[in-house]
Amino acid sequence: MRRFPFLAYLGPGLLYAGAAVGVSHLVQSTRAGAVYGYGLLFVVLFANLIKYPFFVVGTRYTIITGKSLLDGYESLGRLPVWIFFLISVGTMCIIVATVTLVTSGLFSNLLGISMEPWLLCSIILIFCFLLLAIGKFAALDGLMKWIVVLLTISTIVAMVLSFYAGIPKLETAGKTFSISELGDVAFLIALMGWMPIPIEAAVWQSDWTLAKKTPDGKLPPMKYAMIDFNIGYIGTTLLAVCFLALGANMM
């Protein structure tokens, strides 16, 4: 630990990675590869690049001020807070329902569970609620580290194996994206909008960083907080590429 002191501060960035790898990666990135081959690889990379400043501000603001990004919104007046509230309310039900449904589908296929989707979704939500209610941030922080590491390793291994299982043809795989086709444009908007995660997640990142305070009330040093965030952000970008490759090679 002394040789790698930043390991003690890992947490919020990995939580971000765990939250980001959902619909945007499992569904949208995989579908992009399945339909367009490697044609939208640049779009995935570009979306992650241009959104970086909007997410990193959550970590930087909290470390500098000791406050949540939501407090920063409030300092600008009530309007930004209400805008954030309306965006959150307008998307949270869709996001939770979609992510939970995708998760239940993974459980059903990987573990061979035969159960009504609504019931399996309910079990997953109850488990998450109890985890947060009983263990709070520490339990979520500890569990997500193992989940994100396992997910990353298994996804990379699956992508490497997909190059042997399928024989991708980078120049010809998939249909050609056309700006004149409404379906193509609609998918592009959805892909870039969800990638890597909706913008309001910057506030979540800020709150997770705030929750990383030590018992004496100290926040992580900026250097280590940025290492943590960059590991999570770069990791989600890598996983997005992996899922696109899986879609292109296997579907």
N, C-alpha and C positions, 0 to 999 in steps of 0.2 A: 504494500500500500504506500510505503514511503517513496518507492521508486516511481509510482504512478499516483500522485496525490489527487489527481482529478477524478479517480474512480470513486472517491468518497462523496463526490458531488453529482454523480450520475443519477438521473431520475426524471426530472421534468422533460428533458429531450427525448428520453425513451418513451415516456407517457405520450408525448406528441406523436412519436412514430407509431405507437400502438393505436392511437386514435385515427391517424391518417390512413393507415393500411386498412381500408374498408371498401366501400363502394368504388372509390376512385381507382383503387388498385385491382381488387379482386374482380370487379365487374367491368369498369370502363377501360382500364389499360388492357385487360385480357381481350375484351371485345375489339379494341382498336387494332390489336395484333391479328385477331382472327379474321376481321373484315378487310383491313387495309394492309396487312403484312407489316413491313417495317416502314411504311409510308408516313406514319404519324409519329415516328420516334422523335423527330426534331420538335414536334409540338409538345410532347410530354416533357422533354428537357427544357424547352423554352418556358413553359408554364411554371415549372419549378424555379427556374432562374428569376423570372420577373416578380414572383410572389415572395421571394426571400426577404426583402426589406419589410414587407407588411407583417411577417411573422416574427422576425428577429427583434422587432421593436418591443414585443411583449416581454422578452427577457431583459433587454437593455433598460427599458423604462423602470422595471421593478427593481433591478439591482442598483440603479442610480438613485431612485427616489424612495425605495422601501415601500412603495404602494402598488396596488393593482392597476393594470391598464384601465380598468373601469373607473377607478378614481380619477385617472387622467381625463377620461371622457367627461366626467362630471364637472371637472374644473373648467371645462369649456362652456358649461351651461347644461340645462336640462335636455335640450334638443338632441344632442349626440347620444345621451343615455336612452332616450325614448326610441331613437332610430335603432340602436343596438337591441333594445328590448323587442321591438316589432320584428326585426330580422330573426332573432332567436326563436320567438314564439312561432313565426311563420315557417321555420325550417326544422325545429327540433323534433316534432312528431314524425315528419317524413324521414329524417335522418335516423332516429332511433328505430322506427319500424323497419326501414330498409336494411340497416346494419344487423339488427336482430334476426331478420328473416334470412339474410345471407349466412349468418353464423349458424342458425338452426339447420340450414341446408348442408353446411359443412359437417356438422355433428352427425346428421342423418347418414351422409355418404361415407364418412371416414369410420364411424363407429358402428354402422349398420343398425342404427336406432330406428325402429318403426313406430312413429308417433305423429299425431296430428301436429301440423306446423304451429298452430296457435298455442298448443299446450307446451311444446318444446320452447317456443319463444318466451312464454310466461315463466318457465323454469329458469331460463337464462337471465331474464330481467330480475327475478327474485334473488338469484345468486349474486348478481352484481349489486343489488340494493343492500343485501346483508353484508357483503364484503365492505362496502363503504360505510354502512351504519355501525358495524362492529369494529372493523379494523381501521377505518378511516384512511387518511392519505398514506400512512406507513404501510398498510397492507397492500394497497393498490400499487404503491411504488415498488415494493419488493416483488410482487407477483409479475408486474409488467416487465421487469428486467429479464426474467427467465422466458417469458412469452415472446418478447421481441427478439431475443437472441436465438431462440429455437425457430421462430418464424423466418428469420433472416437466413440462417444456415440451411433450413429445409428448402426454402425458395430458390436459393442459389444452386443447391444440388439438383433440384428439379429442372432448373433452366439448363444447366450443363448437360444433364441426361437427355433433355429434349432435342439437343442438337444431334444426338445419336439415334434417338427414336424416330425422329422425323428428319427429312433432308431439306432444310429451308433454302429457298432460292431468293436471296435478298433483292434481286432486281425485279422479279416478276410476281412474288407472292402477294396475294390479296388484290382487291379491286383498286382502281385509281381514284383518289379523292378528287371531287369536282366541286368547285365553289359555286357552280350554277345549279347543283342539286340540293334541294331543300333538306333532304334527309341527311346528307353529308354535313351541311352547315350546322344543322341542329345538333348532330352528334359532336361536332367540333366544339360547339359552345358548352355542351354538357361536360365534355372531357376536360376542357380548360377550366371550367367553373369548379368542378369537383377536385381538380388536381392541385396540390396534393390533399387539400382539405379546405372546406369553406373558410373565408377570411376571418369570420368571428372567432375562430379557434385561437387567434392571437391572444384573446382575453383569457382563454383556458390556460395557455402556456404561461401567461403572467401569474395567474392564481397558483399554478403548480410550482412555479419558481418561488413564490411567496411562502408556500407551504413547506419549502425546503429549509426554512430557518432552523438554526441550531437551538437547543434549549435556552441558550442565553440571548436569543433574539437576533443573531447575526445571519445575514444572507451569504450565500456563496460568493467568493471573489469573482469579479467580472471575467477574468481569464478562464476560470474553470467553468463558469456558467455558460460562456460562449462555446467552450469545447463540448460541453454536454449538448447544447442546442444544435451545434453543427453536426455532431455525430448522428443525432436523430433526424435532422433535415436531409443530410446527404444520404443517410441510410434509406429514407423513404423514396428519394429519387432513384437510388439503385434498385430498390424493390419494384418501383413502377416500370423500370426498363425490363426487369426480369419477367414480370407478369405480361408485358407486351410481347416479349420474346416467346413465352409459353403459348400465348394465343396464336402467334404467327407460325410457330413450329408444329403445334399439335392440333390446331383447330382449322 
